[in-house]
Amino acid sequence: MDHYRYILQTCSPVMVIASRFVHRAPIFLAFLDLMLVTSLFLAPLSVPHGTVTHLDANANWIDHTDRWKQMDPFPMIVYTFGDLNCHQMMNRSLIINGNQLPVCARDTATFIGVLLGIVLLIRARAHDHPSIIFASILPGRFRRGWFGRHPAILFTGAILLLLVPTALDGGIQALSYMSILPWGMSYESTNPTRILTGFPFGMGIGFLLTTMVMALFSRREEGGPSLLKYLFSE
């Protein structure tokens, strides 16, 4: 046990940095996502009108390297990011300046939702359990009530409710494309529906991401960020 105490003492500067970071984590994450969201809307404005269309390709793969190489550095980076992460189908994308946004309507709404989810947690109380961090943003009367006594149920339920709309909309559409819906049914979502379902999905991701990051670096009452305490204690 003395060995573990020695390691913890030598890591104390790291602990101090981590414990300070936890309070700024939502601001840091919100700044990163705000840069991404802003870039998604600026990229189609930074290239000539009507030059980025009909990108229909595959997700998780860069399909249009030759097209991106002809762009200036900023739109090249943003559109390459979109190419890697999204199918970029034109009929599922928003259009600005006659150009497709780098990602589809659902992904665009998702990134905006992530931003809102992070921002809502800026004033959250640091803790080493994501559910308690999430519950801390509730108004006082709710924190003192049933939700405050059962933060894990609240957190899990909220995340599921936020993720379900996209799971249903995207899932049914995927089943339709595979022609396995019952009675020969067919379903194609619309951009308004993709936006309305992608936004809460993004909020759920924002809540999960931020609470997990804060929990990892949070300082327990006995001292030391929980992540390091778990690593260097019995």
C-alpha positions in Angstrom: 0.0 0.0 0.0 2.9 2.4 0.7 4.0 1.8 -2.9 0.6 3.1 -4.1 0.7 6.1 -1.8 4.1 7.0 -3.2 2.7 6.8 -6.8 -0.2 9.0 -5.8 2.1 11.6 -4.2 4.3 11.7 -7.3 1.2 12.2 -9.4 -0.2 15.0 -7.3 0.6 17.7 -10.0 -1.4 15.6 -12.4 -4.2 15.4 -9.9 -4.3 19.1 -9.4 -4.4 19.7 -13.1 -7.1 17.1 -13.6 -9.2 18.4 -10.7 -9.1 21.9 -12.2 -9.9 20.7 -15.7 -13.1 19.0 -14.6 -14.8 22.3 -13.9 -13.8 23.6 -17.3 -14.4 20.4 -19.3 -17.9 21.4 -20.6 -16.5 24.8 -21.7 -13.6 23.2 -23.5 -15.8 20.6 -25.2 -18.4 23.2 -26.1 -15.7 25.3 -27.7 -14.5 22.3 -29.8 -18.0 21.4 -31.0 -18.9 25.0 -31.7 -15.8 25.3 -34.0 -17.0 22.1 -35.8 -20.6 23.3 -36.2 -19.5 26.7 -37.4 -17.1 25.0 -39.9 -19.9 22.9 -41.3 -21.8 26.0 -42.3 -18.8 28.1 -43.4 -17.3 25.4 -45.7 -20.1 25.6 -48.4 -19.8 29.4 -48.3 -16.1 29.3 -48.9 -16.2 27.5 -52.2 -17.8 28.7 -55.5 -21.6 28.5 -55.8 -22.9 25.1 -56.9 -19.5 23.3 -57.1 -20.1 20.8 -54.3 -23.1 18.7 -55.2 -24.1 15.0 -55.8 -21.5 13.7 -53.4 -23.5 10.5 -52.8 -20.9 7.9 -51.5 -20.1 5.8 -48.5 -19.7 6.6 -44.8 -16.5 5.7 -43.0 -14.5 6.0 -46.2 -13.0 9.0 -48.1 -14.5 8.8 -51.6 -13.7 12.2 -53.1 -10.0 12.9 -52.4 -9.4 14.4 -55.9 -12.2 16.9 -55.4 -11.0 18.0 -52.0 -7.4 18.5 -53.2 -8.7 21.2 -55.5 -10.0 23.3 -52.6 -8.4 25.7 -50.3 -7.1 24.2 -47.0 -10.2 25.2 -44.8 -13.0 23.7 -47.0 -10.7 20.8 -47.9 -10.3 19.8 -44.3 -14.0 20.2 -43.4 -15.3 18.3 -46.5 -12.7 15.6 -46.0 -14.0 15.2 -42.4 -17.5 15.0 -43.7 -16.5 12.5 -46.4 -15.0 10.2 -43.8 -17.9 10.3 -41.5 -21.0 10.6 -43.7 -22.5 9.1 -46.9 -23.1 12.7 -48.1 -26.2 11.8 -50.1 -27.5 15.0 -51.7 -31.2 14.4 -51.1 -30.4 14.0 -47.4 -28.3 17.1 -47.1 -28.9 20.7 -46.4 -27.8 23.2 -49.2 -26.1 26.5 -48.6 -24.7 28.7 -51.5 -25.8 25.9 -53.9 -23.4 23.5 -52.1 -24.1 20.5 -49.9 -23.0 20.8 -46.3 -20.1 18.5 -45.5 -22.5 16.1 -43.6 -26.1 15.1 -44.0 -29.1 16.8 -42.3 -29.2 14.3 -39.5 -25.5 14.6 -38.7 -25.7 18.4 -38.9 -28.5 18.4 -36.4 -26.7 15.8 -34.3 -23.6 18.0 -33.9 -25.8 21.0 -33.0 -27.6 18.8 -30.4 -24.2 17.8 -29.0 -23.4 21.4 -28.5 -26.6 22.1 -26.6 -26.1 19.0 -24.4 -22.6 20.2 -23.5 -23.7 23.8 -22.8 -26.5 22.6 -20.5 -23.9 20.9 -18.3 -21.6 23.9 -18.0 -22.9 24.6 -14.5 -23.1 20.9 -13.5 -21.5 19.9 -10.2 -18.3 17.8 -10.4 -18.6 14.3 -9.3 -17.2 10.9 -10.2 -20.6 9.4 -11.3 -22.1 10.6 -14.6 -25.6 10.2 -13.3 -25.0 12.5 -10.3 -23.4 15.1 -12.6 -26.4 15.0 -14.8 -28.9 15.3 -11.9 -27.1 18.3 -10.5 -28.4 20.5 -13.4 -32.0 19.9 -12.3 -33.9 22.6 -10.4 -33.6 22.3 -6.7 -37.1 20.9 -6.1 -36.4 18.0 -8.5 -33.0 17.3 -7.0 -34.6 17.0 -3.6 -37.3 14.8 -5.0 -37.5 11.3 -6.5 -35.2 12.2 -9.4 -32.5 13.3 -7.0 -32.7 10.1 -5.0 -32.5 7.9 -8.2 -30.0 9.7 -10.5 -29.0 6.6 -12.3 -32.6 5.9 -13.4 -33.1 9.5 -14.4 -29.8 9.6 -16.4 -30.5 6.3 -18.2 -34.1 7.2 -18.9 -33.2 10.6 -20.3 -30.4 9.2 -22.6 -32.7 6.5 -23.9 -35.5 8.9 -24.6 -33.1 11.2 -26.5 -31.6 8.3 -28.6 -34.8 6.4 -29.4 -36.2 8.9 -32.1 -33.1 8.5 -34.3 -32.9 4.8 -33.7 -36.5 4.4 -34.9 -36.2 6.8 -37.8 -32.9 5.6 -39.1 -33.5 2.0 -38.1 -36.8 1.7 -40.0 -35.3 3.4 -43.0 -32.4 1.0 -43.0 -34.8 -2.0 -42.8 -36.7 -0.5 -45.7 -33.6 -0.4 -47.8 -32.9 -4.0 -47.0 -36.5 -4.8 -48.0 -37.2 -6.6 -44.8 -40.1 -4.5 -43.5 -43.3 -6.6 -43.1 -46.0 -6.5 -45.8 -43.6 -5.0 -48.3 -43.7 -1.6 -46.6 -41.2 1.1 -47.6 -40.0 4.1 -45.6 -37.8 7.0 -46.6 -37.3 9.7 -43.9 -37.4 13.4 -44.8 -34.8 16.1 -43.9 -37.2 17.8 -41.4 -37.6 14.4 -39.7 -33.9 13.8 -39.8 -33.3 17.1 -38.1 -36.0 16.6 -35.5 -34.6 13.2 -34.6 -30.9 14.0 -35.0 -31.1 17.0 -32.6 -32.1 15.0 -29.5 -29.8 12.2 -30.5 -26.9 14.8 -30.4 -28.1 16.1 -27.0 -27.9 12.5 -25.6 -24.3 12.2 -27.0 -23.4 15.5 -25.5 -24.7 14.5 -22.1 -22.9 11.2 -22.2 -19.6 12.6 -23.4 -19.5 15.5 -21.0 -20.6 13.6 -17.9 -18.1 10.8 -18.6 -15.2 13.3 -19.1 -16.1 15.1 -15.9 -16.4 11.9 -14.0 -13.1 10.6 -15.2 -11.3 13.7 -13.9 -13.5 14.5 -10.9 -12.0 14.6 -7.4 -13.5 12.3 -4.8 -14.1 13.6 -1.3 -11.1 11.7 0.0 -8.9 13.4 -2.6 -7.6 12.6 -6.1 -9.3 12.3 -9.4 -11.3 9.1 -9.5 -9.5 7.8 -12.6 -6.1 8.0 -11.0 -7.4 6.7 -7.7 -8.7 3.6 -9.4 -5.5 3.1 -11.3 -3.2 3.4 -8.3 -5.2 2.0 -5.4 -6.2 -1.4 -4.3 
